Amino acid sequence: MITPKAKRQPSRTWHWLRRHILNEAQFTHVLLILLCLVVLFPIVYTLITSLRPQGFGLSREVVSFDTLFFGHYERLLSTPRFARQILNSAINSLSGAILTTLVTAMAGYAFARLDFPGRRAIFLFIIAMMLLPGITTLIPLYRIASDLGLLDTYFVVIMVYGAYGIPFGIWIMKGFYETIPRVLEEAAWVDGASPLQALFYVIIPMSLPGLTAVFLINFVFNWNDFLTALILLRSTEMRTATVGLFDFQNQLSGNNSELLAAASILIMTPGVVIFLIARKAFLRGMIEGAVKS
Amino acid sequence: MPKLILNKIYPYLLIAPAVFFVIAVSLYPTLYTFYLSLHRFRRGQFEFFELRNFEIILGSATFWNSLRLTFAFGVFFLILVIGGGLLLALVFNRKLGGTSAYMTIIFIPWMISEVVAGIMWRWMFLPNVGILQNALGPLLGSAEREYLFLADGNGALGVVIAATFWRALAFATLLLLAGLQTIPSELGEAAAIDGANRWQQFRLVTWPLLLPTTQVTIVFMSIQSINAIGMFLSITRGGPGRATEVLSLQMYREALEFNNWGYAGALAVVMFVINAALAFVYVRSLNAQHAFD
């Protein structure tokens, strides 16, 4: 794609190929389509495995397409433990995402619009501290939660999820508020609204796309979380679907890979589907979240 | 006047919940880590242990092994993800069409939980049944014995690097593409008129202007790679032996499997220092982009 020297003459075959078969743009498209196929391969492989009859999972034997087997999905969905863990995932990730959205809707506004002493320092403090999460804070959080008797509760996981989304959410909301013309709030103030009323009745209703992006991105991230739930949730009844899948992998031996594959597909579905539906909000939100554009 | 006071404290009211969460979930646990690192856990009690945990760590071969592995993992992952991301971003920036469709597809892995991704990649490299093991193993091994990826330390680390790269490629591409799009195309065109070929255009015009974005992407991805643990747990569990036991995994095990809280705390302090250095660079490069102007 990148020709090193302009002077170099392309060979005759190459020239002919470009004229008659593929020009440079088409060639690039072919490569990109191949890349997409490679990227999708592990997912398709898992999907196919999940539809094979018991015992055939990862084997090389070819199974014809008329014997597509949905039994593993039926079996999973009727397993109380799996259903319970999916429910746990839903409760934790929804509540965490709602919490993040509320907190960042307010803080983002203060950082975008209001001038107050310490604004810049506090902003950098939030962004910098939240770059440290992951395993280094979860080990002490386990001790803290254990001392407070909060291990293995919805509460602690929701709090942690709520907190993890904050820096990202503040970036997105700050960027979003900055696109709303100032005149609108000023008009509300003139009409006698307090700043708080202006925020809740004028600004927030106009910011629904931004709020939706924060909510959806955080929901998917919480849904996919593994580490927080692994460390802070100890019992099978409280663990979320991703941790349940990990436990399941450790318990299974040999011939049950079809069931594990079906569970993998079910667990990845909500995240992937939400992303595909709201992909514009996701991509824009993630750019905002990591680099100020 | 009460209204005036309200206006003064109003910004702080708006950011208070965000600040509270950051302190509760990030600052306090980080300080607690330092406490843990100076103590040892015995018969359910913490006793003061001076700096002995650090002495133990620095004298332990497993620590240096883990540090080396973390570093090797990070370097290879970064080279792949930044190189691959840059290449893709440059291709997409040429506006050949279809960018958003390609981007959507390669983004799907990022929307899949680490554990699910890990389980899928592990399957592809399982001995006897794994599709990539069967395809690549015989090529890399000797005539009589095929190469078993997960049975060899480097091979197992390679699988984790590949899986992490697969998941993160689109995210790096997105950040770099966002950076590229802020560079006016006239600059490249002007260079082309002056006789610069494509490589020269990239090296002399695009690369220097893209450097701040590249820095942010590198730091972001480094933090990701240091905290990566889900992939290691679901693909190798640190094995074979301790050949893929990176720092985060060792810390997790020492704390939750062996109740060695002091040792884990000291490890967390070491990782905190590494993370803090990266966070510092991150905030500085954000500052360089004048987030507040």
Interface residues (C-beta under 8 A of the other chain):
Chain A: M1 I2 T3 P4 K5 A6 A25 T28 H29 L32 L35 C36 V39 L40 P42 I43 Y45 T46 T49 G57 L58 S59 R60 L102 V103 T104 M106 A107 Y109 A110 F111 L114 D115 F116 R119 R120 I122 L124 F125 I126 I127 A128 M129 M130 L131 L132 P133 G134 I135 T136 T137 L138 I139 P140 L141 Y142 R143 I144 M159 V160 G162 A163 Y164 I166 I170 S194 P195 L196 L199 V220 W223 N224 D225 F226 L227 L230 I231 T242 V243 L245 F246 Q249 S257 L260 A261 S264 I267 M268 G271 V272 I274 F275 L276 R279 F282 L283 M286 I287 A290 V291 K292 S293
Chain B: L6 N7 K8 Y10 P11 Y12 L14 I15 P17 A18 V19 F21 V22 A24 V25 S26 L27 Y28 P29 T30 Y32 T33 L36 L88 V91 R94 L96 G98 S100 Y102 M103 T104 I105 I106 F107 I108 P109 M111 I112 S113 E114 V115 V116 A117 I119 M120 W121 W123 M124 L126 V129 G130 I131 N134 W166 L169 F171 L174 L175 A178 G179 T182 N197 R198 W199 F202 T213 V216 T217 F220 I223 I226 N227 I229 G230 L233 S234 S248 M251 Y252 A255 L256 W261 A264 G265 A268 M271 F272 N275 A276 L278 A279 F280 Y282 V283 L286 Q289 A291 F292
